[in-house]
């Protein structure tokens, strides 16, 4: 049983969790105390009631499987190291009731990609987001952009933006990466597998693939969408220029406001041009793709040889 005293949640262990690793803090709890869930390695999700007003020091430290939680609007402070080492936490929205975030509060949240911090937060401790290597965006209101940047170290200032700008940035990145993938001189696999429409437009001969033993006539363009998705995933991982462009786009300074979005798009286009000019790096991949495709076709032909007409047996002499 969890230990609760006078509204303070003192300790929860793995034995207190539900079978799926979830846990619901009882109504009436007003504070989550020092190390209450410390090293609760099996915790995957958490429900916090709106009676809770503070999350204490190291409250969830080392909860390595915790992937999501919602902090209620009743919470006013997140103390030192509260979520340190929550390496599976991917996103978090801090409510407008919170005014302070303690030292190292999210230290080593390695999977955290986005974080929403409202204008109500006026104090952020040192190293609050140290070793958050995947953190791409720190979201806030447009009127709070400059104030929030002042609270953060230099390496995090450029990650501060609004949700609207972040959405635009993601679309610009996606569009430019998509253009690279659709260049057949860079991505030879696109011709063979990335687009059903292109296969039809280019009149590429249909190749049969076996999905079911009793259905040998299925063609590439008839493959289910989930198979196409898997092909695309593997294709992207195999193209060095795609990875180089993605890395370059990720390293571009983010626009500080909507007025800078136009320049950001120009910079993305310039990077696309630069990487497209380096298409020679994919020639080896192109050769391999063609060879693999030819080999695939040959094996299919060998596996389904044309039936020869049965020869007549010579009759017996009289």
Secondary structure, DSSP 8 states (H G I E B T S, - for coil): --EEETTEEEE--GGGS-TTSEEE--TT--EE-TTTTTT-TT--EEE--TT--EE-TTTTTT-TT--EEE--TT--EE-TTTTTT-TT--EEE--TT--EE-TTTTTT-TT--EEE--TT--EE-TTTTTT-TT--EEE--GGGHHHHHHHS-HHHHTTEE-HHHHHHHHHHHHHHHHHHHT-TTT-HHIIIII-HHHHHHTT----B--SBTTBTT-BGGGS-HHHHHHHHHHHHHT-HHHHHHHHHHHHS---SSGGGHHHHHHHHHHHHHHHHTTGGGGHHHHHHHHHHHHHHHHHHHHHT--------------
